[in-house]
């Protein structure tokens, strides 16, 4: 309370001092007017008849009017209230009464750009005018006119000069008092950039007393200002007569100051605002934004960007300066939905936030970046509201979901491929359907599948469009030259791995392929080997305009797709053998001990006949064999010594003669596996006393020389003892039901279902009592027991359902 009383006492003292000073000034003017009397040299106060007495009386009245005008001005402009407009408006309306012929007098008072006039004021050439300017540069003027021609006397001229000074002093005191009461620092510079006013807050911020600054040029007092943003903003404000603003750090006070420069007719008014606290808060906010793992964008209520973090710069592909002030609905933002269509303004999440005031989450959209690349973003937009519920800001969190979105799209793209593969009947139709499906999406603009024959070297003609199935969307103009694909295709065949080229690839490897890819308008290309059990059946060539295509996960999906297509192409090749009108029948003999069955038969002096061979994986075949004249335990000991991948399992054992049936998995340790891998169909596989006879069939036209070479590379002590062309046995002579079952087995069951049925049959699963359990058979096929049972039930349902359906037709 004591401090408040002192402040009130100081304010009362200031007002008293101001009134005393103003009254002292008015006394000086009053004394001047009262001291004047009629003098001979003042011819302007004598009338035409030389009536001195009337002239003296008139002069006295004029001086009295002048004193009253000064007194009234003192009343109105000393100790002004919150504003000066009412005082000036009142005074200009009263001003004519203190001049001769008052009924013919009009007056105008100007303060800065504000004009106050009597009713009907109309300036003439014969005016009585006085002008001045306050210390802070505000121009003040009084203009008095008479509607009739007349001569202004000395008293009236002096009165106008005195009045404009009184009004100027009142306005100046009021403005300075107002500046003293504000919390901001204020200084006034004249046209020479010299200080004419400095308030107390500015003294503290500048570290100088006002007495040191008055009349001094800012560049002399603070030479460090020269050639800085501060000088540039001040001079620009004066030259353009438009406000300017900037921020400055004052190391002496360790404070941040916001500086606003306001021009006037004779200099500038500079307002300093201490923004240190807001700067600290801003830095804390920046720290939070910069450590956030997502992109953050702040917008004002109008939807213009005010702040972004570094992550948002990365995601949107623009620097902060280019985004600052940019509206969310600016046409430069190229955003689109899953179908590639532009997102309408009314569906934009910011529009929805502004209209509903609610938070929008999980809005997923694509965006084309300035460099032409594309990205998928998930946006969450929320309003920040004032206490009265108005939206003050909008905050948007951006998350890059390109990878999962691309995977989702790729999975959606590849899923229909499985449907094509499940119903494949011919290799050519399958390749064509796959290419058309892949290019009927946003993912790939061009696809081609070319057939490959193992052992044959690749040439440019093998990769031409005429050599395989081709499809391209409307954005591509075929043909696509493929001569540069030969080198990466050779690597794909040799390694079994996808070969990729992209715009960002910096390696010199396949540079010609990269240049050709970019030259055709694509961003990336890939060559995917279509393989099964180490044999490449073809090459899938893909091109896309996606800037970030063929990443690690996409390659994994493509590798899986390539294996699936390769498996189907292998099955179709096998089907082609089984249904070929003419086949080549090859008979091999081998004594090579690298074959497990040759080695075991020789050591045990027995006969081993392979009843069926079922693929368990790319590297292992499961063999169901009948053993004659040898103990199964002895065969098991040899299997353990041979370090077989799967333990030999006895299915049925006989004592006299010794023998039985076994199940055994082998890793590339049998002739049959090599032949099956090369696409042959094994019809006979019998080994007696260490000598194997294997008969297989392949379609005419296949590379028989390559097949023989591969077999002999794996088992050198092997030779071809016969080769003949033959026609497969006609099925028309088979029993009707058997023929139907055979057809259903080959055409309606999946590859896995056929494997499960064969393993269950030869494993004794259908015997009573069962010779193998579901778990035992599932283990050797690398399946779970539930998966084995699932495939078995589906195979049985399909097999017998189709059989009864056809028999009833």
C-alpha positions in Angstrom: 0.0 0.0 0.0 2.9 2.4 0.8 4.4 1.9 -2.7 1.0 2.5 -4.3 0.5 5.7 -2.3 3.9 7.0 -3.3 3.0 6.3 -7.0 -0.3 8.1 -6.7 1.4 11.0 -5.0 4.0 11.2 -7.7 1.3 11.2 -10.4 -0.6 14.0 -8.5 2.6 15.9 -8.3 3.3 15.6 -12.0 -0.2 16.8 -12.8 0.2 19.8 -10.4 3.6 20.7 -12.0 2.1 20.5 -15.5 -0.8 22.8 -14.6 1.6 25.3 -12.8 3.9 25.3 -15.8 1.0 25.8 -18.3 -0.5 28.6 -16.2 2.9 30.2 -16.0 3.1 30.1 -19.8 -0.4 31.6 -20.1 0.5 34.4 -17.7 3.4 35.3 -20.1 1.0 35.5 -23.0 -1.6 37.4 -20.9 0.9 40.0 -19.8 1.9 40.4 -23.4 -1.6 41.0 -24.5 -2.5 43.3 -21.5 0.7 45.4 -21.9 -0.3 46.3 -25.4 -2.2 49.6 -25.8 -3.0 51.8 -28.6 0.2 53.1 -30.2 0.7 55.5 -33.0 2.6 52.9 -35.1 -0.3 50.5 -35.0 -2.3 52.0 -37.8 -4.1 48.7 -38.2 -6.3 49.5 -35.1 -7.6 53.0 -36.0 -10.9 53.2 -37.8 -11.5 55.2 -40.9 -12.8 58.2 -39.0 -9.8 58.2 -36.6 -12.0 57.4 -33.6 -9.4 56.5 -31.2 -11.7 55.8 -28.3 -13.7 53.2 -30.2 -10.5 51.7 -31.5 -9.1 51.3 -28.0 -12.3 49.7 -26.8 -12.2 47.2 -29.7 -8.6 46.4 -29.0 -9.4 45.8 -25.4 -12.1 43.4 -26.4 -9.8 41.6 -28.8 -7.2 41.1 -26.0 -9.9 40.0 -23.7 -11.1 37.4 -26.2 -7.5 36.2 -26.7 -7.0 35.8 -23.0 -10.3 33.9 -22.8 -9.2 31.7 -25.7 -5.9 30.9 -23.9 -7.7 30.2 -20.6 -10.1 27.9 -22.3 -7.3 26.1 -24.1 -5.5 25.6 -20.7 -8.7 24.1 -19.3 -9.1 21.7 -22.1 -5.5 20.7 -22.8 -3.9 20.6 -19.3 -4.3 17.3 -17.4 -6.0 15.6 -20.4 -8.1 12.5 -19.9 -7.5 9.2 -21.7 -7.9 10.9 -25.2 -7.6 14.3 -26.8 -10.2 14.0 -29.5 -13.1 15.3 -27.3 -11.0 18.3 -26.1 -10.0 19.2 -29.7 -13.5 18.7 -31.0 -14.9 21.0 -28.3 -12.2 23.6 -28.7 -12.5 23.9 -32.5 -16.3 24.4 -32.1 -15.7 27.3 -29.7 -12.8 28.9 -31.5 -14.7 31.3 -33.8 -16.2 33.3 -30.8 -12.8 34.7 -29.9 -12.3 36.4 -33.3 -13.9 39.6 -34.7 -17.0 38.9 -36.8 -17.3 35.6 -35.1 -20.4 34.7 -37.0 -18.3 34.7 -40.2 -15.4 32.7 -38.8 -14.7 29.0 -39.5 -11.8 27.0 -38.0 -9.9 23.7 -38.5 -7.4 21.9 -36.2 -5.3 19.1 -37.5 -3.4 16.6 -35.4 -1.4 14.1 -37.5 -3.9 12.6 -39.9 -6.9 13.6 -37.8 -8.9 16.6 -38.9 -11.4 18.6 -36.7 -13.5 21.3 -38.3 -16.4 23.6 -37.6 -19.5 23.0 -39.6 -19.2 24.4 -43.1 -15.5 24.9 -43.0 -14.1 25.8 -46.5 -10.5 26.8 -46.8 -9.8 30.0 -48.7 -6.7 31.7 -49.9 -7.0 34.3 -47.1 -6.4 32.1 -44.1 -4.8 32.6 -40.7 -2.6 29.5 -40.1 -0.1 28.3 -37.5 1.8 25.0 -37.6 4.1 23.1 -35.2 5.2 19.6 -34.3 5.3 17.6 -31.1 8.6 16.1 -29.8 7.6 12.7 -31.0 6.9 14.1 -34.5 3.2 14.6 -34.6 2.2 17.6 -36.8 -0.3 20.1 -35.2 -1.9 23.0 -37.1 -4.7 25.6 -36.7 -6.4 27.3 -39.7 -8.9 30.1 -39.3 -10.9 31.5 -42.3 -13.4 34.2 -42.7 -16.3 33.9 -45.1 -16.0 37.6 -46.0 -12.9 39.5 -47.0 -11.1 41.0 -44.0 -7.7 41.7 -42.6 -6.3 39.7 -39.7 -5.0 41.9 -36.9 -1.8 41.3 -34.9 -3.7 40.1 -31.8 -5.4 37.4 -33.8 -2.2 36.3 -35.5 -0.4 36.0 -32.2 -3.4 34.2 -30.7 -3.3 31.5 -33.3 0.5 31.1 -32.7 -0.1 30.9 -29.0 -3.0 28.5 -29.3 -1.2 26.0 -31.6 1.7 25.9 -29.0 -0.7 25.3 -26.1 -2.5 22.5 -28.0 0.8 21.0 -29.1 2.1 21.0 -25.5 -1.0 19.4 -24.3 -1.0 16.7 -26.9 2.7 16.1 -26.4 2.3 15.8 -22.6 -0.6 13.4 -23.0 1.3 11.2 -25.5 4.5 11.2 -23.4 2.4 10.4 -20.3 0.8 7.6 -22.3 4.2 6.3 -23.4 5.4 6.4 -19.8 2.5 4.3 -18.7 3.1 1.6 -21.4 5.2 -1.4 -20.5 7.1 -1.3 -23.8 10.2 0.8 -24.4 9.6 3.7 -26.8 12.1 6.1 -28.5 11.5 8.7 -31.1 14.0 9.6 -33.8 13.9 12.6 -36.1 14.7 12.6 -39.8 18.5 12.7 -38.9 18.0 9.6 -36.7 18.6 11.6 -33.6 16.8 10.9 -30.3 14.0 13.3 -29.5 12.3 11.1 -26.8 13.2 8.0 -24.7 10.9 6.6 -22.1 12.0 4.8 -18.9 11.5 1.3 -20.3 13.6 2.1 -23.3 16.4 3.4 -21.0 16.5 0.1 -19.3 16.6 -1.9 -22.5 19.2 0.4 -24.1 21.3 0.7 -21.0 21.5 4.5 -21.3 19.8 7.5 -19.6 17.6 9.6 -21.7 19.8 12.7 -21.0 22.7 10.9 -22.7 20.6 10.2 -25.8 18.6 13.4 -26.5 19.8 15.0 -29.6 22.4 12.3 -30.4 22.3 10.2 -33.6 21.6 6.5 -33.0 24.5 5.6 -35.2 26.9 7.6 -33.1 25.6 6.3 -29.8 25.4 2.7 -31.0 27.8 2.3 -33.9 27.3 -1.4 -33.9 23.8 -0.7 -35.4 25.4 0.5 -38.7 25.0 -1.9 -41.6 22.7 -4.2 -39.7 19.1 -5.3 -40.0 18.2 -2.6 -37.5 19.5 0.2 -39.7 18.0 -1.3 -42.8 14.6 -1.6 -41.2 14.7 2.0 -39.9 15.7 3.5 -43.2 13.3 1.4 -45.1 10.4 2.4 -42.8 11.3 6.1 -43.5 11.7 5.7 -47.2 8.5 3.6 -47.7 6.5 5.2 -44.9 5.4 1.7 -43.9 6.0 -0.2 -40.6 8.8 -2.7 -40.2 9.7 -5.2 -37.4 12.6 -7.3 -36.4 14.0 -9.2 -33.4 17.3 -8.5 -31.7 19.3 -10.0 -28.9 21.0 -7.7 -26.4 23.9 -9.6 -24.8 24.5 -6.9 -22.2 21.1 -7.5 -20.7 20.8 -11.1 -21.9 17.4 -10.2 -23.3 15.5 -10.7 -26.5 13.8 -7.6 -27.9 11.1 -7.3 -30.6 11.5 -4.0 -32.4 8.6 -2.4 -34.3 9.4 0.7 -36.4 6.6 3.1 -37.1 7.3 6.0 -39.5 6.0 9.5 -39.2 6.4 12.7 -41.2 9.8 13.6 -39.6 11.4 10.3 -38.4 10.3 7.2 -36.7 8.8 5.9 -33.5 10.5 2.7 -32.3 8.7 0.4 -29.9 10.8 -2.2 -28.0 9.0 -5.2 -26.5 10.9 -7.6 -24.2 10.2 -11.1 -25.6 12.8 -13.0 -23.6 10.1 -15.1 -21.9 8.4 -16.0 -25.1 11.7 -16.8 -26.7 12.5 -19.2 -23.9 9.1 -20.8 -24.3 9.6 -20.8 -28.1 12.9 -22.6 -27.7 11.4 -25.1 -25.4 8.6 -25.7 -28.0 11.2 -26.0 -30.7 13.1 -28.6 -28.6 9.9 -30.6 -28.2 9.0 -30.3 -31.9 12.5 -31.3 -33.0 12.6 -34.3 -30.7 9.2 -35.6 -31.9 9.5 -38.6 -34.2 6.7 -37.3 -36.4 6.4 -34.3 -38.6 4.6 -31.3 -36.8 2.9 -28.4 -38.6 1.3 -25.5 -36.9 -1.3 -23.4 -38.7 -3.2 -20.3 -37.7 -7.0 -20.0 -37.7 -6.9 -19.1 -41.4 -5.1 -22.3 -42.3 -1.7 -20.7 -43.0 1.5 -22.5 -41.8 3.2 -20.7 -39.0 5.7 -23.3 -37.8 7.1 -26.7 -38.8 9.8 -29.0 -37.4 12.6 -30.7 -39.2 10.8 -34.0 -39.7 8.0 -32.1 -41.4 10.5 -30.5 -43.8 11.7 -34.0 -44.7 8.3 -35.5 -45.1 6.9 -32.6 -47.2 10.2 -32.0 -49.2 10.2 -28.2 -48.5 12.2 -25.9 -46.3 10.6 -23.9 -43.6 11.0 -20.6 -45.4 9.1 -22.0 -48.4 6.3 -23.2 -46.2 6.0 -20.2 -43.9 2.7 -18.5 -44.5 1.6 -21.0 -47.1 -2.0 -22.1 -46.9 -3.0 -25.7 -46.5 -5.2 -25.4 -49.6 -2.5 -23.9 -51.8 -2.7 -25.5 -55.3 1.0 -26.4 -55.0 0.1 -29.2 -52.5 -0.4 -32.3 -54.7 -2.2 -34.7 -52.5 -4.3 -37.6 -53.6 -6.3 -40.6 -52.4 -5.6 -44.3 -53.0 -7.1 -44.2 -56.5 -4.7 -41.3 -57.4 -7.5 -38.7 -57.5 -6.9 -35.2 -56.0 -8.4 -34.7 -52.6 -11.2 -32.0 -52.7 -10.8 -29.1 -50.4 -14.0 -30.0 -48.6 -12.6 -33.4 -47.7 -9.2 -32.1 -46.5 -8.7 -32.7 -42.8 -7.8 -29.1 -42.1 -11.1 -28.0 -43.7 -13.0 -30.6 -41.6 -11.3 -29.4 -38.4 -12.1 -25.7 -39.2 -15.8 -26.6 -39.9 -16.4 -29.1 -37.1 -13.9 -28.0 -34.5 -13.2 -31.7 -33.9 -10.0 -33.7 -34.1 -9.4 -35.8 -37.3 -7.2 -38.8 -36.9 -5.7 -41.4 -39.3 -6.3 -39.5 -42.5 -4.1 -41.3 -45.0 -3.2 -39.8 -48.3 -0.5 -39.7 -51.0 1.6 -36.7 -51.7 3.8 -35.8 -54.7 7.0 -34.1 -53.5 8.7 -31.2 -55.4 11.3 -33.6 -56.7 8.6 -35.8 -58.3 8.8 -38.6 -55.8 5.7 -39.9 -54.0 5.1 -40.6 -50.4 2.2 -41.8 -48.2 1.4 -39.8 -45.0 -1.0 -40.4 -42.2 -2.3 -37.0 -40.8 -3.8 -36.3 -37.4 -5.2 -32.7 -37.2 -6.5 -31.1 -33.9 -7.7 -27.6 -33.1 -6.2 -25.5 -30.3 -9.0 -23.3 -28.9 -9.3 -20.2 -26.8 -11.3 -20.1 -23.6 -14.4 -18.9 -25.5 -14.2 -21.8 -27.9 -12.7 -20.1 -31.0 -10.0 -21.9 -33.0 -6.7 -20.2 -32.4 -4.3 -22.7 -34.0 -4.4 -26.1 -35.7 -1.7 -28.7 -35.1 -1.1 -31.4 -37.6 1.0 -34.5 -36.9 2.4 -36.3 -40.0 3.7 -39.8 -40.0 5.4 -41.5 -43.0 3.4 -44.7 -43.7 4.9 -45.2 -47.2 6.5 -48.6 -46.4 3.4 -50.2 -44.8 1.1 -48.6 -47.3 3.3 -49.7 -50.2 3.4 -53.2 -48.7 -0.4 -53.2 -48.3 -0.8 -52.1 -52.0 1.7 -54.7 -53.2 0.0 -57.4 -51.2 -3.3 -56.3 -52.7 -1.6 -56.4 -56.1 -0.1 -59.8 -55.7 -3.1 -61.5 -54.1 -5.0 -61.8 -57.4 -1.8 -63.3 -58.9 -2.3 -66.3 -56.5 -5.8 -66.7 -57.9 -4.4 -66.8 -61.4 -1.7 -69.3 -60.4 -4.2 -71.5 -58.6 -6.2 -71.9 -61.7 -3.3 -72.0 -64.2 -3.7 -74.4 -67.1 -1.0 -73.3 -69.6 2.2 -71.4 -69.1 1.6 -68.9 -71.8 -1.8 -67.9 -70.6 -0.6 -67.7 -67.0 2.3 -65.4 -68.0 0.0 -63.1 -70.0 -2.6 -62.9 -67.2 0.1 -62.1 -64.6 1.6 -59.3 -66.7 -1.8 -57.7 -67.4 -2.7 -57.8 -63.7 0.6 -56.2 -62.5 0.3 -53.3 -65.0 -3.3 -52.7 -64.2 -2.2 -51.0 -61.0 -0.3 -47.9 -59.9 2.6 -50.0 -58.9 4.0 -51.1 -62.2 3.7 -49.5 -65.7 5.4 -52.4 -67.6 5.7 -56.1 -67.1 7.2 -58.9 -69.2 7.8 -62.6 -68.5 10.2 -64.4 -70.7 10.8 -68.2 -70.7 14.2 -69.5 -69.8 15.8 -72.9 -70.6 18.4 -74.0 -68.1 21.9 -74.4 -69.4 21.2 -72.1 -72.4 23.0 -68.8 -72.4 20.9 -65.6 -72.5 20.8 -63.5 -75.6 19.1 -60.3 -76.5 16.5 -62.1 -78.5 15.5 -64.1 -75.3 14.5 -60.8 -73.7 12.7 -59.2 -76.6 9.0 -58.5 -76.2 8.1 -61.1 -78.8 9.7 -63.8 -76.8 7.3 -63.7 -73.8 4.2 -62.3 -72.4 4.1 -58.4 -72.2 1.7 -55.9 -70.7 1.9 -52.1 -70.3 -0.5 -49.5 -69.1 -1.5 -46.5 -71.1 1.4 -44.3 -69.9 3.9 -46.6 -71.7 4.5 -46.8 -75.4 5.9 -50.2 -76.4 8.2 -51.6 -77.5 10.7 -51.4 -74.7 14.2 -52.0 -75.8 15.7 -54.8 -73.7 19.3 -55.2 -75.0 20.7 -53.6 -71.7 18.8 -56.2 -69.7 21.1 -59.1 -70.8 23.8 -58.6 -68.2 21.5 -58.2 -65.1 19.4 -61.1 -66.4 22.4 -63.3 -66.5 23.2 -62.4 -62.9 19.6 -63.1 -61.9 19.7 -66.6 -63.5 23.1 -67.4 -62.0 22.4 -66.2 -58.4 18.7 -66.7 -58.2 18.4 -63.2 -56.8 16.4 -60.2 -57.9 18.4 -57.5 -59.8 17.3 -53.9 -59.4 18.2 -50.5 -60.9 16.9 -47.2 -59.6 17.3 -43.5 -60.2 19.3 -43.0 -57.0 21.7 -45.9 -57.7 25.2 -44.6 -57.8 27.1 -47.8 -58.5 28.5 -48.2 -62.0 27.1 -51.7 -62.2 24.5 -52.0 -64.9 25.0 -48.3 -65.8 23.7 -48.9 -69.3 20.6 -50.6 -68.0 20.0 -47.6 -65.6 20.5 -45.0 -68.3 18.1 -46.9 -70.6 15.5 -47.3 -67.8 15.6 -43.5 -67.0 15.7 -42.7 -70.7 12.3 -44.5 -71.2 10.8 -42.4 -68.4 10.9 -44.9 -65.6 12.3 -44.4 -62.1 13.3 -48.0 -61.5 13.4 -51.5 -62.9 13.7 -55.1 -61.6 14.4 -58.5 -63.0 12.9 -61.3 -60.9 14.0 -64.9 -61.4 11.0 -67.3 -61.5 12.6 -70.4 -59.9 11.7 -73.7 -58.3 14.2 -76.0 -56.6 17.1 -74.1 -58.0 15.8 -74.2 -61.6 14.9 -70.8 -63.2 11.8 -71.2 -65.4 11.6 -67.6 -66.6 12.3 -64.0 -65.8 9.8 -61.4 -64.7 10.9 -57.9 -65.9 9.2 -54.9 -64.2 9.4 -51.1 -64.7 7.8 -48.4 -62.6 7.6 -44.7 -62.3 7.7 -44.8 -58.5 10.7 -43.0 -57.1 11.2 -45.2 -54.1 10.4 -48.6 -55.6 12.0 -52.0 -55.1 13.1 -51.5 -51.4 14.0 -54.4 -49.3 10.5 -55.5 -48.3 9.2 -55.1 -51.8 12.0 -57.3 -53.1 11.1 -59.9 -50.4 7.5 -60.0 -51.7 8.7 -60.2 -55.3 11.1 -63.1 -54.4 8.2 -64.9 -52.8 6.0 -64.2 -55.8 8.8 -65.4 -58.1 9.1 -68.7 -56.3 5.4 -69.2 -56.4 5.3 -68.5 -60.2 8.3 -70.7 -60.6 6.6 -73.5 -58.8 3.5 -73.2 -61.0 5.6 -73.1 -64.1 7.4 -76.2 -62.9 4.0 -77.9 -62.3 2.8 -76.9 -65.8 6.0 -78.3 -67.3 5.4 -81.6 -65.5 1.8 -81.6 -66.7 3.1 -81.0 -70.2 5.2 -84.1 -69.9 2.4 -86.2 -68.5 0.0 -85.2 -71.3 2.5 -85.0 -74.1 1.7 -86.9 -77.2 5.4 -87.7 -77.7 8.1 -87.9 -75.0 11.7 -88.8 -74.8 12.3 -91.8 -72.5 15.8 -91.9 -71.0 17.2 -94.8 -69.1 20.2 -94.1 -66.8 22.4 -96.6 -65.1 24.6 -95.6 -62.2 27.1 -97.1 -59.8 28.0 -93.8 -58.2 28.3 -94.1 -54.4 27.4 -90.4 -54.0 23.8 -91.7 -54.4 22.6 -92.9 -51.0 20.6 -95.7 -52.5 23.4 -97.0 -54.7 25.8 -97.0 -51.7 23.3 -98.7 -49.3 22.3 -101.3 -51.8 25.9 -102.2 -52.6 26.8 -102.5 -48.9 23.7 -104.6 -48.0 23.5 -106.6 -51.3 19.9 -105.8 -51.4 17.3 -104.3 -53.7 15.7 -100.9 -53.0 12.8 -99.8 -55.2 11.6 -96.2 -54.9 7.8 -96.2 -54.9 7.3 -92.5 -54.8 9.3 -89.3 -54.3 7.7 -86.2 -52.8 9.3 -82.8 -52.5 9.4 -81.6 -48.9 11.4 -78.5 -49.6 13.6 -77.0 -52.3 16.5 -78.9 -51.0 15.0 -82.2 -49.8 13.0 -85.0 -51.3 11.1 -87.6 -49.2 11.4 -91.1 -50.7 9.1 -94.0 -50.0 11.1 -97.1 -50.7 10.5 -100.9 -50.6 13.6 -102.9 -49.3 14.1 -106.5 -50.2 16.7 -108.9 -48.6 18.1 -106.5 -46.1 17.4 -105.5 -42.5 15.7 -102.2 -42.1 17.8 -101.6 -38.9 21.0 -102.1 -40.9 19.7 -99.6 -43.5 19.0 -97.2 -40.7 22.6 -97.5 -39.4 23.9 -96.6 -42.9 21.5 -93.6 -43.0 22.9 -92.3 -39.7 26.4 -92.7 -41.1 25.4 -90.8 -44.2 24.2 -87.9 -42.1 20.8 -87.8 -43.9 18.7 -84.7 -43.3 15.8 -86.6 -42.1 16.0 -89.7 -40.0 15.0 -92.9 -41.7 11.6 -94.1 -40.4 10.3 -97.7 -40.7 6.8 -98.0 -42.0 6.5 -101.8 -42.3 9.0 -104.5 -41.5 9.2 -108.1 -42.6 11.4 -110.8 -41.0 11.4 -113.6 -43.7 12.6 -112.5 -46.0 14.1 -109.4 -44.3 12.9 -106.1 -45.6 9.9 -103.8 -45.6 9.0 -100.2 -46.4 10.8 -97.0 -45.2 10.5 -93.3 -45.4 13.7 -91.3 -45.8 14.5 -87.7 -46.7 17.6 -86.9 -48.7 19.4 -83.7 -49.6 20.5 -84.0 -53.3 21.7 -87.6 -52.6 19.7 -89.4 -55.3 19.5 -89.4 -59.1 15.8 -89.0 -58.9 16.1 -85.6 -57.1 18.4 -84.3 -59.8 16.1 -85.5 -62.6 13.0 -84.0 -60.9 14.8 -80.7 -60.3 15.5 -80.6 -64.1 11.8 -81.1 -64.9 11.8 -84.8 -65.7 9.2 -87.3 -64.6 10.7 -90.4 -63.0 8.8 -93.6 -63.9 11.3 -96.2 -62.6 13.9 -96.0 -59.8 15.3 -99.4 -58.8 18.7 -100.2 -57.2 20.0 -103.8 -57.0 23.4 -104.7 -55.4 24.8 -101.2 -55.9 23.6 -100.7 -59.5 20.7 -98.2 -60.1 18.4 -98.2 -63.1 16.4 -94.9 -63.4 13.9 -94.3 -66.2 12.5 -90.8 -66.8 10.4 -89.0 -69.4 10.8 -85.4 -70.8 8.9 -83.7 -73.6 10.4 -83.8 -77.0 12.1 -80.5 -77.7 13.6 -80.1 -74.2 17.4 -79.8 -73.9 18.3 -83.4 -73.3 22.0 -82.7 -73.5 21.8 -80.2 -70.7 19.8 -82.7 -68.5 22.4 -85.5 -69.0 25.2 -83.0 -68.2 23.7 -81.9 -65.0 23.1 -85.5 -63.9 26.6 -86.6 -64.7 28.0 -83.5 -62.9 26.3 -84.6 -59.7 26.9 -88.4 -60.2 29.9 -88.9 -62.6 29.6 -92.8 -62.6 26.3 -92.5 -64.4 25.6 -93.1 -68.1 22.6 -93.0 -70.5 22.0 -96.6 -71.6 18.9 -95.9 -73.8 16.9 -93.1 -75.4 13.7 -93.5 -77.3 10.7 -91.6 -78.4 7.5 -93.0 -77.0 3.8 -92.3 -76.7 2.5 -92.2 -73.1 0.0 -95.0 -72.5 -3.5 -93.9 -73.5 -5.8 -93.4 -70.6 -8.9 -94.2 -72.6 -8.5 -97.9 -71.8 -8.6 -97.3 -68.0 -11.6 -98.1 -66.0 -14.1 -95.2 -66.0 -14.0 -94.4 -62.3 -10.2 -94.7 -62.2 -9.9 -92.4 -65.2 -12.2 -89.8 -63.5 -10.2 -90.0 -60.3 -6.9 -89.6 -62.1 -8.2 -86.6 -63.9 -9.5 -85.0 -60.7 -6.2 -85.8 -59.0 -4.2 -84.0 -61.7 -6.5 -81.0 -62.4 -8.5 -80.2 -59.3 -6.0 -80.7 -56.4 -3.3 -78.3 -55.5 0.3 -79.3 -55.6 0.5 -79.5 -51.8 -2.7 -81.6 -51.6 -1.3 -84.1 -54.1 1.9 -84.3 -52.0 0.0 -84.9 -48.8 -2.2 -87.6 -50.3 0.8 -89.4 -51.8 2.8 -89.2 -48.5 -0.2 -90.5 -46.6 -0.7 -93.4 -49.1 2.8 -94.6 -49.2 3.4 -93.8 -45.5 0.7 -96.3 -44.5 -1.6 -93.6 -43.0 -4.7 -95.3 -44.6 -3.7 -98.8 -43.4 -5.5 -100.5 -40.5 -3.8 -100.3 -38.1 -2.0 -97.2 -39.3 1.7 -97.6 -40.1 2.3 -93.8 -39.7 0.6 -91.1 -37.7 -0.4 -87.7 -39.0 2.3 -86.1 -36.9 5.0 -88.4 -38.3 4.1 -87.6 -41.9 3.7 -83.9 -41.2 7.2 -83.8 -39.7 8.9 -85.2 -42.8 7.0 -82.7 -45.0 8.0 -79.8 -42.7 4.3 -79.2 -41.9 2.5 -78.9 -38.6 0.1 -81.7 -37.8 -2.9 -79.4 -38.1 -1.8 -78.2 -41.6 -1.3 -81.7 -42.8 -4.8 -82.7 -41.6 -6.2 -79.6 -43.2 -4.7 -80.3 -46.6 -5.6 -84.0 -46.3 -9.3 -83.3 -45.5 -9.6 -80.8 -48.3 -7.9 -83.2 -50.8 -10.3 -86.0 -49.8 -13.4 -83.7 -50.0 -12.4 -82.4 -53.4 -11.4 -85.8 -54.8 -14.6 -87.6 -53.8 -16.9 -84.6 -54.2 -15.8 -84.2 -57.8 -16.0 -87.9 -58.4 -19.7 -88.2 -57.2 -20.6 -85.0 -59.0 -19.3 -86.3 -62.3 -20.8 -89.8 -61.9 -24.2 -88.3 -61.4 -24.0 -86.2 -64.6 
